[in-house]
Amino acid sequence: MTAVTAVTDRTDHADRPGDEPSGDGTSQNGLSGEARSGAASPAEPGGGERPGREPTGDGSAGKAPSDGVHARVEREEGTPRLTRAEPDKPAPSADAGGSGRTIKPIRFITRRGRGDKDEKGGKGTEGAEDRSDAAAGTEAGPAWDDGLIARRVSESDTPQEVPAVETRPAVQAPPEPLAYDGPLRSRLDALRELVGLSRARLDNRTLAEAGRVLDEAAARRKLSGQHTVVAIAGATGSGKSQLFNALAGVAISETGVRRPTTAAPIACSWSDGAATLIDRLGIPGRLRRRPLQSPEAEAQLRGLVLVDLPDHDSAAVQHREHVDRILALVDAVIWVVDPEKYADAVLHERYLRPMAAHAEVTFVVLNQVDRLPGEAADQVLDDLRRLLDEDGIALGEYGEPGATVLAVSGLTGEGVGELREALGQFVAERGAAARRIAADLDVAAARLWPVYSTGRRAGLSEEARDEFADRLADAVGATAAGDAAERAWLRNANRACGTPWLRLWRWYQDRREPPTGRLPVRAPADEECTARQRVEQAVRTVAERAAYGLPAPWAQAVREAAARGAQGLPEALDELAVRAGGPPGRPPRPGWWPVAVFAQASMTILQVVGGLWLLGQIIGFMSPNLGVPVLLMVAGIVGGPVVEWSSKLAARGPARRYGLEAERRLREAAAGCGRARVLDPVAAELLRYREVREQYGRVVGTRV
């Protein structure tokens, strides 16, 4: 008994999300429903046999399987084998032939072997391996109209079923992720550190662009590095959809005179593995296509993902939002212009000029050159190059990196081959994504330039620090305190080394006059206000000097730090003046001080002895002798002032040093208080600014 069997491979051939059938049975990816399903429509009533029936050896159709199981014959080397697939649930597909029956898309696998012989005649079946459907119908009853490939196999009177074998698709390895080179990774790390250091000083709007670049760089790095996403953008009526179809080799994107024609982005991929990249663009599966299957085109543009965008000047706001969103995500852009609108201000001011740093990943295509007569196309192309140069876009001419400018005609195909070749070379380099991220870094760094660098030297000099300390010392009266300490030391020296008669006289004068210069008296209110104003002026001056040459945000941070430190500074200086300004106890005495005191006491004793001797002679107690007592009295009277005068001369040096020491202590105390409260916070802000400036230099790749 001879049976003809067929099988469908049901592993991975369900309808793709983007393949929507049209009214004529042709899906939007250019493949007909018959080609996609691999089978013709089932037989109409009264026509041929239904698929799945097993023809008998005499040409009549056998009984159809009751379980809906598709069977197939797999030919292997040696012996033919009948296999049966597992039952499938019917899946919806296009209406085949208008019969109303749903057919699951199928694929046919025929494994050819040799040595297969008929059971009765022993005749080899090699000649029947490549039979067409018509020939198979002649052998096995009415012709099948479902496109199955059939053959005869030899089997016994009662067919024996072999356990079903389920085939699984080969698992495709995921594409390798994008890898950035060392300099680009270093710049990204520096930008990430820069943003972290600046969040406390800069607002979120200033750092938004830098944060977006870091997020997009991290997201793109996780995706395929073997694919390059290129967007086709242009104005209304520029013919970008027509050029998109010309590159794909099949009508994918709708074209027409109605404006706008392209309402949503459409993606076309020349190789597998780009699904995650297209997902990142937010393009749904129903808008994903494949180009015309051509080995030459696939080899030339392998790895390309082409995206047709809506009009950037569309009257629909949603269309412009699509354009702006996707332009920030793609690796490269093809700007399509026409002879009428190539100098449009919207295109140049809104897109080309701000994206001048992206020249290496930019194509500018002058479309519709077939409308220009004679040399007009060259003239328009030269004028377009001039406008691009004015926009700051470097042109990739004479081997230099920059934008590629071409003239094409999507209608006639003129220049399309040159554009396809340029795209093929561009995609084959696999460097567009990294160049796009590097250009985004350059743009973000240029926008951050005003907040990180001014071109002037910034910092607080030692001269400014010393001047601030002098102002605080004057505010607390360090000089006056030193003079007071010097006078106090001299006064103590005069009291210790002066004559007793002079000290008695001074004691009497002190009793009669008010003690205004001797005891501490509270400073008047106006003097306190003056001291406070001096402190505030000193703080403002040092803050302005420290902020000079800094960008505005960092200068403001320095001023705020100084102002916070100035709070409570006058009160702290007053406490220091009381604690460190006055002399600590009695002034120290030099080594010659006891000698002067002993000499002054000796002079006093001589005066007393001489006076008593004269008094004894006057009252007759002693014998008259005027020479010796008078000499003693004169020596004492003259020697006392001489010793006092000598002590004053000797005390000037120690008193001056004592006063300077008191002034130095008060100055150091005031400077320390000002440094802890004002200079240290200001220096911390300056140090933070130097750190972020160094990081910014790493981002831009130069020293700033």
RALINBEL-V223994 format. One record per residue. RES is the residue in one small letter. SS is DSSP state (2 for helix, 1 for strand, 0 for the rest). PHI is phi in degrees with one decimal (* if undefined). PSI is psi in radians with two decimals (none if undefined). Layout:
BEGIN
RES_SS_PHI_PSI, RES_SS_PHI_PSI
END
This chain:
BEGIN
m_0_*_2.32, t_1_-110.1_2.27, a_1_-124.3_2.54, v_1_-109.6_2.10, t_1_-124.3_2.78, a_0_-142.5_2.83, v_0_-143.5_2.63, t_0_-115.9_2.44, d_0_-91.3_1.97, r_0_-104.1_0.47, t_0_-78.0_-0.95, d_0_-141.5_0.63, h_0_-119.2_0.64, a_0_-74.6_2.78, d_0_-59.3_2.34, r_0_-71.8_2.68, p_0_-61.0_-0.50, g_0_-89.0_-0.07, d_0_-91.9_1.72, e_0_-105.7_2.20, p_1_-72.0_2.54, s_0_-94.5_-3.08, g_0_-67.5_-0.48, d_0_-94.3_0.24, g_0_86.4_0.13, t_1_-105.3_2.20, s_1_-74.7_2.91, q_0_-72.5_-0.21, n_0_-90.4_0.23, g_0_87.8_0.02, l_0_-104.0_2.40, s_1_-72.9_2.85, g_2_-64.6_-0.57, e_2_-68.2_-0.72, a_2_-68.3_-0.64, r_2_-70.1_-0.73, s_2_-79.3_-0.45, g_0_78.1_0.17, a_0_-145.2_2.58, a_0_-77.6_3.02, s_0_-67.3_2.67, p_0_-65.3_2.82, a_0_-64.7_2.42, e_0_-70.5_2.83, p_0_-56.8_2.26, g_0_87.9_0.00, g_0_-97.1_-2.43, g_0_-75.7_-3.03, e_0_-75.5_2.74, r_0_-77.9_2.57, p_0_-63.6_2.60, g_0_99.6_-0.27, r_0_-74.9_2.54, e_0_-101.5_1.94, p_1_-68.1_2.55, t_0_-89.0_3.05, g_0_-65.6_-0.45, d_0_-90.2_0.22, g_0_91.7_-0.11, s_0_-89.6_2.66, a_1_-77.2_2.39, g_0_-83.8_-3.00, k_0_-78.1_2.33, a_0_-69.5_2.56, p_0_-63.2_2.40, s_0_-83.8_-0.31, d_0_-97.1_0.09, g_0_69.0_0.40, v_0_-89.7_2.25, h_0_-86.0_2.43, a_1_-115.2_2.78, r_1_-148.0_2.80, v_1_-112.4_2.15, e_1_-106.1_2.18, r_0_-92.8_2.23, e_0_-126.7_3.02, e_0_-65.3_2.12, g_0_107.9_-1.62, t_0_-112.2_2.34, p_0_-69.1_2.60, r_1_-135.0_2.32, l_1_-96.4_2.18, t_1_-121.8_2.71, r_1_-132.3_2.26, a_0_-81.6_2.85, e_0_-71.1_2.67, p_0_-62.5_2.52, d_0_-115.9_2.60, k_0_-80.4_2.39, p_0_-64.4_2.39, a_0_-110.9_2.49, p_0_-69.4_2.53, s_0_-150.7_-2.99, a_0_-66.3_2.67, d_0_-70.8_1.97, a_0_-90.1_1.99, g_0_71.1_0.18, g_0_73.2_0.26, s_0_-81.0_-0.30, g_0_88.6_-0.16, r_0_-88.4_2.37, t_0_-86.4_2.34, i_0_-120.5_2.27, k_0_-76.1_2.34, p_0_-59.4_2.38, i_0_-131.7_2.83, r_0_-132.7_2.53, f_0_-112.2_2.33, i_0_-120.1_2.17, t_0_-123.5_2.04, r_0_-104.0_2.02, r_0_-89.0_2.39, g_0_-131.8_2.97, r_0_-118.9_2.75, g_0_89.5_0.05, d_0_-72.3_2.23, k_1_-128.1_2.61, d_0_-70.6_2.55, e_0_-66.9_-0.63, k_0_-83.5_-0.97, g_0_-97.1_-0.10, g_0_67.3_0.29, k_0_-81.3_2.37, g_1_-66.1_2.67, t_0_-107.5_0.29, e_2_-63.6_-0.59, g_2_-69.3_-0.37, a_2_-94.0_0.05, e_0_-71.2_-0.54, d_0_-111.0_0.55, r_0_-70.1_2.60, s_0_-83.8_3.04, d_2_-64.8_-0.61, a_2_-65.7_-0.76, a_2_-64.8_-0.67, a_2_-64.1_-0.62, g_2_-66.4_-0.58, t_2_-66.2_-0.67, e_2_-78.6_-0.66, a_0_-117.6_0.73, g_0_89.7_-2.78, p_0_-58.7_2.56, a_0_-65.6_2.38, w_0_-80.5_2.44, d_0_-111.7_0.36, d_0_-104.1_0.15, g_0_75.5_0.21, l_0_-75.2_2.53, i_0_-89.8_2.17, a_0_-122.6_2.80, r_1_-155.7_2.88, r_1_-93.4_2.49, v_1_-128.8_2.65, s_1_-90.3_2.32, e_0_-149.9_2.96, s_0_-75.4_-3.13, d_0_-59.9_-0.68, t_0_-108.3_2.01, p_0_-62.1_2.39, q_0_-103.2_2.27, e_0_-87.2_2.40, v_0_-100.8_2.49, p_0_-53.1_2.46, a_0_-67.1_2.50, v_0_-117.4_2.11, e_0_-96.4_2.20, t_0_-92.3_2.47, r_0_-117.0_2.50, p_0_-69.1_2.63, a_0_-67.0_2.29, v_0_-75.5_2.11, q_0_-85.9_2.29, a_0_-66.1_2.40, p_0_-65.0_2.59, p_0_-65.8_2.64, e_0_-67.0_2.41, p_1_-69.2_2.86, l_0_-71.0_2.42, a_0_-120.7_2.18, y_0_-88.8_2.61, d_0_-77.2_3.02, g_2_-59.5_-0.89, p_2_-59.0_-0.70, l_2_-67.9_-0.71, r_2_-62.5_-0.70, s_2_-63.7_-0.70, r_2_-66.8_-0.69, l_2_-65.9_-0.72, d_2_-63.2_-0.70, a_2_-65.1_-0.69, l_2_-65.9_-0.67, r_2_-64.6_-0.73, e_2_-66.6_-0.66, l_2_-63.1_-0.76, v_2_-64.2_-0.70, g_2_-63.7_-0.69, l_2_-73.8_-0.37, s_2_-99.8_-0.12, r_0_-63.3_-0.53, a_0_-80.4_-0.19, r_0_-116.4_-0.41, l_0_-117.3_2.63, d_0_-77.9_2.93, n_2_-67.6_-0.54, r_2_-65.2_-0.63, t_2_-67.2_-0.64, l_2_-93.9_0.05, a_2_-64.2_-0.78, e_2_-64.6_-0.73, a_2_-63.9_-0.72, g_2_-63.5_-0.65, r_2_-65.1_-0.72, v_2_-62.6_-0.73, l_2_-64.2_-0.74, d_2_-65.0_-0.78, e_2_-67.6_-0.64, a_2_-64.6_-0.73, a_2_-66.8_-0.69, a_2_-67.6_-0.74, r_2_-68.5_-0.55, r_2_-65.9_-0.49, k_0_-78.9_-0.23, l_0_-97.9_-3.10, s_1_-62.6_2.31, g_0_-95.3_-0.01, q_0_-95.3_0.01, h_0_-121.9_2.62, t_1_-125.4_2.13, v_1_-93.8_2.08, v_1_-122.2_2.24, a_1_-102.3_2.48, i_1_-103.8_2.01, a_1_-123.4_2.69, g_1_179.3_3.09, a_0_-86.3_3.06, t_0_-63.8_2.25, g_0_78.2_0.19, s_0_-78.8_-0.24, g_0_87.2_0.44, k_2_-69.5_-0.64, s_2_-66.4_-0.65, q_2_-64.0_-0.72, l_2_-67.6_-0.64, f_2_-60.0_-0.79, n_2_-66.2_-0.63, a_2_-65.3_-0.67, l_2_-70.5_-0.65, a_2_-76.2_-0.38, g_0_80.5_0.12, v_0_-152.8_2.61, a_0_-72.9_1.72, i_0_-103.2_-0.92, s_0_-91.9_2.38, e_0_-70.3_2.39, t_0_-123.8_2.71, g_0_170.9_-3.13, v_0_-88.7_-0.24, r_0_-71.0_2.39, r_0_-122.9_2.36, p_0_-80.0_2.57, t_0_-87.6_-0.87, t_0_-85.6_1.98, a_0_-99.1_-0.34, a_0_-146.0_2.66, p_0_-64.0_2.47, i_1_-123.3_2.30, a_1_-110.2_2.48, c_1_-133.5_2.15, s_1_-113.8_2.34, w_0_-89.2_-0.05, s_0_-155.3_2.85, d_0_-77.3_2.91, g_0_91.9_0.14, a_0_-103.0_0.22, a_2_-62.6_-0.74, t_2_-67.0_-0.61, l_2_-64.5_-0.74, i_2_-71.1_-0.60, d_2_-60.2_-0.67, r_2_-62.3_-0.53, l_2_-79.5_-0.17, g_0_76.5_0.44, i_0_-92.6_2.12, p_0_-70.0_2.90, g_2_-63.6_-0.53, r_2_-69.8_-0.20, l_2_-113.1_0.46, r_1_-112.9_2.30, r_1_-129.1_2.94, r_1_-122.7_2.54, p_0_-74.3_3.09, l_0_-61.6_2.25, q_0_-69.8_1.87, s_0_-140.8_2.13, p_2_-56.8_-0.67, e_2_-66.6_-0.78, a_2_-67.4_-0.69, e_2_-64.2_-0.70, a_2_-68.6_-0.61, q_2_-76.0_-0.67, l_0_-114.3_0.44, r_0_-61.8_2.27, g_0_95.8_-0.06, l_1_-86.3_2.36, v_1_-121.7_1.90, l_1_-101.4_2.32, v_1_-122.9_2.14, d_1_-91.8_2.07, l_0_-97.5_2.75, p_0_-65.9_3.06, d_0_-69.4_2.33, h_0_-73.7_-0.29, d_0_-111.8_0.46, s_0_-65.8_2.63, a_0_-71.5_-0.34, a_0_-83.7_2.17, v_2_-63.9_-0.64, q_2_-62.1_-0.61, h_2_-65.4_-0.77, r_2_-65.6_-0.60, e_2_-66.0_-0.68, h_2_-58.5_-0.78, v_2_-63.4_-0.87, d_2_-63.6_-0.65, r_2_-68.9_-0.79, i_2_-76.3_-0.56, l_2_-61.9_-0.47, a_0_-80.0_-0.12, l_0_-115.0_-0.41, v_0_-76.7_2.88, d_0_-84.6_-0.51, a_1_-152.9_2.88, v_1_-135.4_2.39, i_1_-108.4_1.92, w_1_-89.1_2.09, v_1_-102.2_2.12, v_1_-123.0_2.79, d_1_-120.2_2.91, p_0_-60.8_-0.35, e_0_-89.1_-0.57, k_0_-123.1_0.38, y_0_-69.9_-0.36, a_0_-104.2_0.39, d_0_-61.4_2.29, a_2_-65.5_-0.60, v_2_-62.1_-0.76, l_2_-63.5_-0.80, h_2_-76.3_-0.72, e_2_-81.4_-0.55, r_2_-92.8_-0.48, y_2_-122.3_-1.03, l_2_-67.0_-0.81, r_0_-65.7_-0.82, p_0_-64.7_-0.42, m_0_-101.6_0.48, a_2_-63.1_-0.54, a_2_-69.7_-0.25, h_2_-95.9_0.48, a_2_-60.6_-0.61, e_2_-69.2_-0.30, v_2_-116.5_0.57, t_1_-126.0_2.34, f_1_-116.9_2.34, v_1_-118.6_2.01, v_1_-115.3_2.14, l_1_-87.5_1.86, n_1_-92.4_2.92, q_0_63.4_0.62, v_2_-69.9_-0.24, d_2_-67.4_-0.28, r_2_-83.9_-0.18, l_0_-97.5_2.22, p_0_-84.5_2.60, g_0_56.6_-2.26, e_0_-87.8_0.15, a_2_-62.6_-0.59, a_2_-62.4_-0.76, d_2_-65.2_-0.66, q_2_-66.3_-0.77, v_2_-64.8_-0.68, l_2_-65.2_-0.70, d_2_-65.0_-0.69, d_2_-67.1_-0.61, l_2_-64.7_-0.72, r_2_-62.5_-0.66, r_2_-63.6_-0.75, l_2_-64.9_-0.69, l_2_-64.6_-0.66, d_2_-65.0_-0.67, e_2_-67.1_-0.51, d_0_-75.3_-0.10, g_0_86.5_0.25, i_0_-89.8_2.11, a_0_-71.9_2.37, l_1_-97.9_2.32, g_0_-79.8_1.30, e_0_-119.5_2.65, y_0_57.4_0.65, g_0_79.1_0.06, e_0_-87.9_2.59, p_0_-70.2_2.48, g_0_165.1_-2.97, a_1_-74.0_2.58, t_1_-98.4_2.19, v_1_-115.3_2.16, l_1_-135.7_2.78, a_1_-117.4_2.19, v_0_-138.3_3.01, s_0_-138.3_1.91, g_0_-68.0_-0.36, l_0_-80.0_-0.84, t_0_-93.0_-0.24, g_0_86.1_0.05, e_0_-66.0_2.22, g_0_79.4_-0.14, v_2_-66.4_-0.67, g_2_-62.4_-0.70, e_2_-64.6_-0.71, l_2_-64.9_-0.71, r_2_-64.2_-0.67, e_2_-66.8_-0.75, a_2_-63.7_-0.70, l_2_-64.7_-0.70, g_2_-61.0_-0.79, q_2_-64.1_-0.71, f_2_-63.8_-0.75, v_2_-71.9_-0.64, a_2_-64.6_-0.44, e_0_-69.2_-0.44, r_0_57.1_0.57, g_0_-123.4_0.12, a_2_-67.0_-0.72, a_2_-63.4_-0.77, a_2_-65.9_-0.68, r_2_-66.7_-0.60, r_2_-65.9_-0.76, i_2_-63.9_-0.71, a_2_-63.4_-0.69, a_2_-66.5_-0.69, d_2_-61.8_-0.66, l_2_-62.6_-0.75, d_2_-61.7_-0.73, v_2_-66.3_-0.78, a_2_-63.5_-0.70, a_2_-66.2_-0.67, a_2_-64.8_-0.65, r_2_-70.5_-0.48, l_2_-87.4_-0.10, w_2_-55.8_-0.79, p_2_-64.0_-0.40, v_2_-97.7_0.01, y_2_-126.6_-0.28, s_0_-152.3_2.48, t_0_-123.9_-0.10, g_0_83.2_0.03, r_0_-113.1_2.73, r_0_-75.7_2.28, a_0_-121.5_2.66, g_0_141.8_3.02, l_0_-110.4_2.04, s_0_-79.4_2.86, e_2_-65.4_-0.58, e_2_-61.7_-0.74, a_2_-66.5_-0.65, r_2_-64.0_-0.79, d_2_-64.5_-0.68, e_2_-64.7_-0.67, f_2_-63.8_-0.74, a_2_-64.1_-0.68, d_2_-64.9_-0.69, r_2_-64.7_-0.72, l_2_-66.5_-0.65, a_2_-64.7_-0.70, d_2_-66.4_-0.62, a_2_-65.6_-0.61, v_2_-89.7_-0.07, g_0_75.3_0.79, a_2_-66.2_-0.69, t_2_-66.3_-0.76, a_2_-64.6_-0.65, a_2_-65.5_-0.64, g_2_-66.8_-0.73, d_2_-63.4_-0.69, a_2_-64.8_-0.68, a_2_-66.1_-0.65, e_2_-65.0_-0.75, r_2_-65.9_-0.65, a_2_-63.8_-0.69, w_2_-65.7_-0.75, l_2_-63.7_-0.68, r_2_-65.2_-0.72, n_2_-64.6_-0.66, a_2_-65.2_-0.71, n_2_-66.2_-0.66, r_2_-66.4_-0.62, a_2_-79.6_-0.60, c_2_-107.2_-0.05, g_0_-79.4_2.95, t_0_-72.3_2.60, p_2_-63.1_-0.57, w_2_-67.6_-0.65, l_2_-70.4_-0.67, r_2_-66.3_-0.62, l_2_-65.2_-0.67, w_2_-67.5_-0.74, r_2_-65.4_-0.63, w_2_-62.9_-0.69, y_2_-66.4_-0.70, q_2_-66.7_-0.64, d_2_-65.9_-0.59, r_2_-68.9_-0.53, r_2_-86.8_-0.59, e_0_-96.3_2.64, p_0_-69.5_2.53, p_0_-84.3_1.07, t_0_-74.7_-0.56, g_0_-98.4_0.00, r_0_-102.8_-0.70, l_0_-101.2_2.61, p_0_-65.4_2.28, v_0_-119.5_2.44, r_0_-63.9_2.34, a_0_-67.5_2.54, p_0_-63.3_2.86, a_2_-65.5_-0.62, d_2_-67.4_-0.57, e_2_-68.9_-0.64, e_2_-64.5_-0.72, c_2_-64.1_-0.68, t_2_-63.9_-0.74, a_2_-63.8_-0.72, r_2_-63.2_-0.73, q_2_-64.0_-0.63, r_2_-64.8_-0.70, v_2_-64.9_-0.80, e_2_-63.2_-0.69, q_2_-65.2_-0.68, a_2_-63.5_-0.70, v_2_-67.0_-0.77, r_2_-62.6_-0.69, t_2_-65.1_-0.81, v_2_-68.1_-0.58, a_2_-66.8_-0.72, e_2_-66.5_-0.68, r_2_-67.7_-0.64, a_2_-71.5_-0.56, a_2_-83.1_-0.16, y_0_-66.4_2.29, g_0_86.2_0.00, l_0_-94.4_2.63, p_0_-60.9_2.77, a_2_-55.3_-0.82, p_2_-62.8_-0.69, w_2_-75.8_-0.58, a_2_-63.1_-0.72, q_2_-65.2_-0.67, a_2_-63.7_-0.66, v_2_-65.6_-0.78, r_2_-63.3_-0.71, e_2_-65.7_-0.68, a_2_-63.5_-0.73, a_2_-65.9_-0.69, a_2_-66.4_-0.67, r_2_-63.9_-0.68, g_2_-70.5_-0.47, a_2_-73.1_-0.29, q_0_-69.7_2.10, g_0_83.1_0.02, l_2_-67.4_-0.75, p_2_-59.8_-0.73, e_2_-64.4_-0.71, a_2_-63.5_-0.65, l_2_-69.0_-0.62, d_2_-62.9_-0.74, e_2_-62.7_-0.69, l_2_-64.6_-0.69, a_2_-62.9_-0.67, v_2_-71.5_-0.67, r_2_-80.8_-0.66, a_2_-112.4_-0.14, g_0_-81.1_-0.73, g_0_-76.7_2.77, p_0_-68.6_2.33, p_0_-76.4_1.57, g_0_78.4_-2.67, r_0_-76.8_2.50, p_0_-64.3_2.65, p_0_-68.7_2.61, r_0_-104.3_2.35, p_0_-74.3_3.04, g_0_-69.7_-0.50, w_0_-82.8_-0.11, w_2_-61.1_-0.81, p_2_-62.5_-0.59, v_2_-64.9_-0.74, a_2_-65.3_-0.69, v_2_-64.8_-0.72, f_2_-65.6_-0.70, a_2_-66.2_-0.71, q_2_-65.7_-0.65, a_2_-66.4_-0.66, s_2_-63.9_-0.74, m_2_-63.9_-0.62, t_2_-68.5_-0.69, i_2_-64.5_-0.71, l_2_-61.2_-0.71, q_2_-64.0_-0.72, v_2_-68.7_-0.75, v_2_-63.9_-0.78, g_2_-64.5_-0.66, g_2_-68.1_-0.73, l_2_-66.8_-0.62, w_2_-64.3_-0.78, l_2_-64.8_-0.68, l_2_-65.2_-0.65, g_2_-66.4_-0.60, q_2_-71.8_-0.59, i_2_-68.3_-0.72, i_0_-84.7_0.02, g_0_82.1_0.19, f_0_-74.3_-0.52, m_0_-126.0_2.79, s_0_-69.7_2.52, p_0_-65.4_2.25, n_0_-164.4_1.63, l_2_-80.2_-0.37, g_2_-63.5_-0.91, v_2_-69.3_-0.86, p_2_-64.1_-0.63, v_2_-66.0_-0.70, l_2_-62.8_-0.71, l_2_-65.3_-0.75, m_2_-65.4_-0.75, v_2_-63.1_-0.71, a_2_-62.9_-0.72, g_2_-70.7_-0.71, i_2_-68.0_-0.71, v_2_-79.2_-0.66, g_2_-68.0_-0.56, g_2_-62.3_-0.93, p_2_-62.3_-0.58, v_2_-64.2_-0.73, v_2_-64.8_-0.70, e_2_-65.0_-0.75, w_2_-64.9_-0.72, s_2_-63.5_-0.63, s_2_-67.0_-0.66, k_2_-63.1_-0.77, l_2_-62.1_-0.73, a_2_-72.4_-0.39, a_2_-86.8_-0.20, r_2_-63.9_-0.78, g_2_-63.1_-0.92, p_2_-62.4_-0.64, a_2_-65.3_-0.70, r_2_-64.5_-0.75, r_2_-65.1_-0.64, y_2_-65.3_-0.72, g_2_-67.1_-0.71, l_2_-64.9_-0.64, e_2_-65.3_-0.71, a_2_-64.9_-0.72, e_2_-64.7_-0.68, r_2_-64.8_-0.74, r_2_-60.8_-0.75, l_2_-69.5_-0.65, r_2_-64.3_-0.77, e_2_-65.0_-0.67, a_2_-65.4_-0.76, a_2_-66.5_-0.72, a_2_-65.7_-0.69, g_2_-64.3_-0.70, c_2_-65.5_-0.77, g_2_-66.2_-0.61, r_2_-68.4_-0.75, a_2_-69.3_-0.61, r_2_-91.8_-0.52, v_2_-120.9_-0.97, l_2_-67.9_-0.70, d_2_-64.7_-0.81, p_2_-60.8_-0.65, v_2_-65.7_-0.74, a_2_-64.4_-0.61, a_2_-64.1_-0.71, e_2_-65.0_-0.71, l_2_-65.4_-0.67, l_2_-66.0_-0.70, r_2_-63.0_-0.69, y_2_-65.2_-0.70, r_2_-63.4_-0.66, e_2_-63.7_-0.82, v_2_-69.0_-0.53, r_2_-68.8_-0.65, e_2_-64.5_-0.72, q_2_-64.6_-0.66, y_2_-65.0_-0.63, g_2_-62.6_-0.64, r_2_-67.9_-0.60, v_2_-66.7_-0.81, v_2_-80.9_-0.23, g_0_82.7_0.18, t_0_-135.2_2.95, r_0_-89.7_2.23, v_0_-114.9_none
END
